[in-house]
């Protein structure tokens, strides 16, 4: 995979995570026990913010994009850990997307 293809993949995965994490927040807030989902909501909102910023910076070839990718990978992994505990279909999809994004972001940060 070329560097350009890897960057495109990173951008796509970042925006996919932002989309799925937004759905995850909606799912958490519409459940019966919202209080039990507070940490998941917080992390999903963090991951939405960081992946949107990272994707945008990578898309415009910002010289800070690789640095942000390292932080993005950390937040994605934290979000994945929390979503995977929750067990719902939307949360599992979010967790899986976060793991893929974290791996790609780590490669971009290297």
C-alpha positions in Angstrom: 0.0 0.0 0.0 1.4 3.4 -0.9 1.6 6.2 1.6 -1.2 8.0 -0.3 -3.4 5.0 -0.1 -2.6 4.5 3.6 -3.5 8.2 4.3 -6.8 7.8 2.3 -7.6 4.7 4.4 -6.9 6.6 7.6 -9.2 9.5 6.5 -12.0 7.1 5.6 -11.7 5.1 8.8 -11.6 8.3 10.9 -14.9 9.5 9.4 -16.4 6.0 9.7 -15.6 6.0 13.4 -17.1 9.4 13.8 -20.3 8.2 12.2 -20.6 5.0 14.2 -19.7 6.7 17.5 -22.4 9.2 16.9 -24.9 6.4 16.4 -23.5 4.7 19.5 -24.2 7.9 21.6 -27.8 7.9 20.3 -28.1 4.3 21.2 -26.7 4.9 24.7 -29.0 7.8 25.3 -32.1 6.0 24.2 -31.6 3.0 26.4 -33.3 2.3 29.6 -30.3 2.8 31.9 -28.6 6.0 30.6 -26.6 6.4 33.8 -24.8 3.1 33.1 -23.8 4.4 29.7 -22.2 7.7 30.8 -18.6 6.7 30.3 -19.4 5.2 26.9 -21.2 8.4 25.8 -18.2 10.5 27.0 -15.7 8.4 25.2 -17.8 8.2 22.0 -18.1 12.0 22.0 -14.3 12.3 22.5 -13.8 9.9 19.6 -16.2 11.8 17.4 -14.2 15.0 18.0 -10.7 13.5 17.6 -11.5 11.4 14.5 -13.2 14.3 12.7 -10.2 16.5 13.4 -7.7 13.8 12.5 -9.5 12.9 9.3 -9.7 16.5 8.2 -6.1 17.2 9.0 -4.9 14.1 7.2 -7.1 14.9 4.2 -5.4 18.3 3.8 -1.9 16.8 4.5 -1.4 18.9 7.7 2.2 18.6 9.0 0.6 17.9 12.4 -1.6 15.1 11.1 0.7 12.3 12.1 1.1 13.7 15.6 -2.7 13.8 16.0 -2.9 10.3 14.7 -1.1 9.0 17.8 -3.6 10.7 20.1 -6.5 9.5 17.9 -5.3 5.9 18.2 -5.3 6.2 22.0 -8.8 7.6 22.1 -10.1 5.1 19.6 -8.7 2.2 21.8 -10.2 3.6 24.9 -13.6 4.0 23.2 -13.4 0.5 21.8 -12.7 -0.9 25.3 -15.8 0.8 26.7 -18.1 0.0 23.7 -17.0 -3.7 23.8 -18.1 -3.9 27.4 -21.6 -2.7 26.6 -22.5 -5.5 24.3 -25.1 -4.0 21.9 -24.9 -4.4 18.1 -24.2 -0.7 17.5 -21.7 -0.6 20.3 -19.9 -3.6 19.0 -19.7 -2.1 15.5 -18.3 1.1 17.0 -15.7 -0.8 19.0 -14.6 -2.8 15.9 -14.3 0.4 13.8 -12.4 2.1 16.6 -9.9 -0.8 16.7 -9.3 -0.7 12.9 -8.9 3.1 13.0 -6.5 2.9 15.9 -4.3 0.5 14.1 -4.2 2.6 10.9 -3.6 5.8 13.0 -0.7 4.1 14.8 0.8 3.3 11.4 0.4 6.9 10.3 1.9 8.2 13.5 5.0 6.0 13.1 
